[in-house]
Amino acid sequence: MGRLSGKIAIVTGAGRGIGRATAKRFAAEGAKVAVLSLTPANIDAVVVDIEAAGGAALGVPCDVSDADQIKAAVNKVVAAYGGIDILVNNAFDPSVVFSSVIDLSVEQLQRNFDMGPIAYLRMMQACYPHLKASGEGRVINFGSAAGISALLPYAPYGMAKEAVRALTRMAAREWGPDKITVNNMLPVADTWGAAETNAPPPPNALARFGSPEEDIAPVVLFLASQDARFITGYSLTPDGGMIIDSGR
């Protein structure tokens, strides 16, 4: 028996990087996984990999900055699988994350919020009835060490990701009576090929980027599993020691 046998999970931004690694790890542990991404080719590749390994996956194209697409995606998952037990909010737009404070436009900041806390809120609201019906719902939101550590030049990204952390804490308290846990992930991972481009190591204690497959996805799995049933409102930091205790 896998650690997620019988569970139904939605993973956004599942076409690449941490989202892809998480979707594949969940499926390997027995979950039926809805693979949400903006890029159909990426979705298809992940679904093929999961099915080839004997897992169950449903590909769902979705722009999480569009409220109507979120509702349609959630409805499609429920129609196919009958419910939702786990929601992983991971999708983001990497093209808009860089700016200094002095040069930051409201339009760029708005895009970060549309793809971050606003998209996560809408996805959480759409999934809420099903997570409640599950009796042991799990929400795992992706924040970032960028906001906590004031990492430059990530001003819009850090601001949006800190709003995600606030949303997570509020929902954890509000949804606790519904037996839904809501937690944050604050990873430091190589999702853009830093190892291949000889990029300098991050300023963390282990002096390396995390692997989405080996270092990050297992922690997401922990939060989704019964092992984390008594953890909620928390920011878990698989970051190689970048922020040590400051994010807790």
C-alpha positions as CSV (number, residue, x, y, z in Angstrom):
1,M,0.0,0.0,0.0
2,G,1.3,3.4,-0.9
3,R,1.2,6.4,1.5
4,L,-1.5,8.1,-0.6
5,S,-3.5,5.0,-1.8
6,G,-7.1,5.9,-2.5
7,K,-6.4,9.7,-2.4
8,I,-7.2,12.2,-5.2
9,A,-4.8,15.0,-5.7
10,I,-4.6,18.2,-7.7
11,V,-1.2,19.6,-8.5
12,T,-0.9,23.0,-10.2
13,G,2.1,23.9,-12.2
14,A,2.6,20.1,-12.6
15,G,4.2,20.3,-16.1
16,R,7.7,20.9,-14.9
17,G,10.1,21.3,-12.0
18,I,8.7,20.8,-8.5
19,G,5.1,20.4,-9.7
20,R,6.1,17.6,-12.0
21,A,8.2,15.8,-9.4
22,T,5.3,16.1,-6.9
23,A,2.7,14.7,-9.3
24,K,4.9,11.8,-10.1
25,R,5.8,11.1,-6.5
26,F,2.1,11.2,-5.5
27,A,1.1,8.8,-8.2
28,A,3.9,6.4,-7.2
29,E,2.4,6.5,-3.7
30,G,-1.0,5.5,-5.0
31,A,-2.9,8.8,-5.5
32,K,-4.9,9.6,-8.6
33,V,-3.3,12.8,-9.7
34,A,-4.8,15.7,-11.7
35,V,-1.9,17.3,-13.6
36,L,-2.7,21.0,-14.1
37,S,-0.5,23.2,-16.2
38,L,-0.7,25.9,-18.8
39,T,1.2,23.9,-21.4
40,P,-0.6,20.9,-23.0
41,A,2.7,19.3,-24.2
42,N,4.1,19.3,-20.7
43,I,0.9,17.9,-19.3
44,D,0.9,15.1,-21.8
45,A,4.5,14.2,-21.0
46,V,3.8,14.0,-17.2
47,V,0.7,11.9,-17.7
48,V,2.5,9.5,-20.0
49,D,5.3,9.1,-17.4
50,I,2.9,8.4,-14.6
51,E,0.8,5.9,-16.6
52,A,3.9,4.2,-17.9
53,A,4.9,3.6,-14.2
54,G,1.5,2.1,-13.5
55,G,-0.1,5.2,-11.9
56,A,-3.3,7.1,-12.6
57,A,-3.3,10.7,-13.9
58,L,-5.6,13.1,-15.6
59,G,-4.3,16.0,-17.6
60,V,-6.1,19.3,-17.2
61,P,-4.9,22.4,-19.1
62,C,-5.5,25.4,-16.8
63,D,-4.4,29.0,-16.5
64,V,-4.7,29.6,-12.8
65,S,-4.9,33.3,-13.2
66,D,-8.4,32.8,-14.8
67,A,-11.2,32.2,-12.3
68,D,-13.4,30.4,-14.9
69,Q,-10.7,28.0,-15.8
70,I,-10.1,27.1,-12.2
71,K,-13.7,26.3,-11.7
72,A,-13.8,24.2,-14.9
73,A,-10.6,22.3,-13.9
74,V,-11.9,21.4,-10.5
75,N,-15.2,20.3,-11.9
76,K,-13.4,18.1,-14.4
77,V,-11.4,16.4,-11.7
78,V,-14.4,15.8,-9.5
79,A,-16.4,14.4,-12.5
80,A,-13.5,12.0,-13.4
81,Y,-12.4,10.9,-9.9
82,G,-15.3,11.7,-7.6
83,G,-13.7,14.1,-5.1
84,I,-10.5,15.9,-4.0
85,D,-8.4,15.0,-1.0
86,I,-5.2,17.0,-1.6
87,L,-4.5,20.3,-3.3
88,V,-1.0,21.5,-4.1
89,N,-0.8,25.1,-5.2
90,N,2.5,25.4,-7.0
91,A,1.9,27.2,-10.3
92,F,3.5,30.6,-10.9
93,D,4.7,32.9,-13.8
94,P,8.5,32.9,-13.6
95,S,8.8,35.7,-16.2
96,V,7.6,38.4,-13.9
97,V,9.4,37.7,-10.6
98,F,12.3,40.1,-10.9
99,S,12.3,43.8,-10.0
100,S,13.8,46.3,-7.6
101,V,11.4,48.1,-5.3
102,I,12.1,51.4,-6.9
103,D,11.3,50.2,-10.4
104,L,8.4,47.9,-9.5
105,S,5.2,48.7,-11.4
106,V,1.7,48.1,-10.0
107,E,1.0,46.0,-13.2
108,Q,4.0,43.7,-12.5
109,L,3.0,43.4,-8.9
110,Q,-0.6,42.6,-9.8
111,R,0.6,39.8,-12.1
112,N,2.5,38.2,-9.2
113,F,-0.6,38.5,-7.0
114,D,-2.9,37.1,-9.7
115,M,-0.6,34.0,-10.1
116,G,0.1,33.7,-6.4
117,P,-2.3,34.4,-3.5
118,I,-5.3,35.2,-5.7
119,A,-5.0,32.1,-7.8
120,Y,-4.3,30.0,-4.7
121,L,-7.3,31.5,-2.9
122,R,-9.6,30.7,-5.9
123,M,-8.3,27.2,-6.2
124,M,-8.7,26.7,-2.4
125,Q,-12.3,28.0,-2.5
126,A,-13.2,25.8,-5.5
127,C,-11.8,22.7,-3.8
128,Y,-13.0,23.5,-0.3
129,P,-16.3,21.5,-0.4
130,H,-14.5,18.4,-1.6
131,L,-11.6,18.8,0.8
132,K,-14.2,19.1,3.7
133,A,-16.1,16.0,2.4
134,S,-12.8,14.1,2.4
135,G,-12.7,14.3,6.2
136,E,-8.9,14.7,6.0
137,G,-8.2,17.3,3.4
138,R,-4.8,18.7,2.7
139,V,-3.8,22.0,1.2
140,I,-0.1,22.6,0.4
141,N,0.8,26.1,-0.8
142,F,4.1,27.1,-2.2
143,G,5.6,30.2,-0.6
144,S,9.2,31.3,-0.9
145,A,12.2,32.1,1.1
146,A,12.5,35.2,-1.1
147,G,9.9,37.1,0.9
148,I,11.3,36.0,4.3
149,S,14.9,36.8,3.6
150,A,14.3,39.9,1.4
151,L,16.1,38.2,-1.5
152,L,17.0,40.7,-4.2
153,P,15.8,41.4,-6.9
154,Y,12.6,39.5,-6.2
155,A,10.5,42.3,-4.8
156,P,7.2,41.4,-6.5
157,Y,7.6,37.7,-6.1
158,G,8.6,38.0,-2.4
159,M,5.6,40.3,-1.7
160,A,3.2,37.9,-3.3
161,K,4.6,34.8,-1.7
162,E,4.4,36.4,1.8
163,A,0.7,37.0,1.0
164,V,0.5,33.3,0.3
165,R,1.9,32.5,3.7
166,A,-0.7,34.8,5.3
167,L,-3.5,33.1,3.4
168,T,-2.2,29.7,4.5
169,R,-2.2,30.7,8.2
170,M,-5.7,32.2,8.0
171,A,-7.2,29.2,6.2
172,A,-5.4,26.8,8.6
173,R,-7.2,28.3,11.5
174,E,-10.6,28.7,9.8
175,W,-10.6,25.3,8.2
176,G,-9.2,23.3,11.1
177,P,-12.7,22.4,12.4
178,D,-13.3,20.9,8.9
179,K,-10.3,18.6,9.4
180,I,-8.4,20.3,6.6
181,T,-4.8,21.1,7.2
182,V,-3.2,24.0,5.3
183,N,0.6,24.4,5.2
184,N,3.3,26.2,3.3
185,M,6.4,24.9,1.4
186,L,9.4,27.3,1.2
187,P,11.8,25.3,-1.0
188,V,15.2,26.2,-2.6
189,A,15.5,24.0,-5.6
190,D,17.1,23.7,-9.0
191,T,14.1,24.2,-11.3
192,W,15.9,26.0,-14.2
193,G,19.0,24.0,-14.8
194,A,21.4,25.8,-12.5
195,A,23.6,22.7,-12.3
196,E,24.0,22.6,-16.0
197,T,24.8,26.3,-16.4
198,N,27.4,26.3,-13.5
199,A,25.4,28.9,-11.6
200,P,26.8,29.7,-8.1
201,P,25.4,27.7,-5.2
202,P,22.7,29.4,-3.1
203,P,23.6,31.0,0.2
204,N,22.5,28.1,2.3
205,A,24.2,25.9,4.8
206,L,24.4,22.9,2.5
207,A,25.8,25.1,-0.4
208,R,23.6,23.5,-3.1
209,F,20.2,23.7,-4.7
210,G,17.7,21.0,-3.8
211,S,16.6,18.4,-6.3
212,P,12.8,18.6,-7.1
213,E,12.6,14.8,-7.2
214,E,14.9,13.9,-4.3
215,D,14.7,16.8,-1.9
216,I,11.4,18.6,-2.4
217,A,8.7,16.2,-3.6
218,P,9.3,13.9,-0.6
219,V,8.6,16.8,1.8
220,V,5.4,17.6,-0.1
221,L,4.4,14.0,0.2
222,F,5.0,14.1,3.9
223,L,2.6,17.1,4.3
224,A,0.0,15.3,2.1
225,S,0.2,12.0,4.1
226,Q,-1.1,10.8,7.4
227,D,2.2,11.5,9.0
228,A,1.5,15.2,8.9
229,R,-2.1,15.0,10.2
230,F,-1.3,17.2,13.3
231,I,0.6,19.9,11.4
232,T,-1.2,22.9,10.1
233,G,-0.5,26.6,9.5
234,Y,3.2,25.8,9.3
235,S,5.9,26.9,6.9
236,L,8.1,23.9,6.1
237,T,11.5,24.9,4.7
238,P,13.4,22.3,2.6
239,D,15.9,25.0,1.7
240,G,19.3,23.5,2.7
241,G,19.4,25.8,5.7
242,M,18.9,29.1,3.8
243,I,16.7,30.7,6.4
244,I,17.3,28.3,9.4
245,D,14.7,29.3,11.9
246,S,13.5,32.7,10.6
247,G,10.7,31.3,8.5
248,R,9.1,29.3,11.3
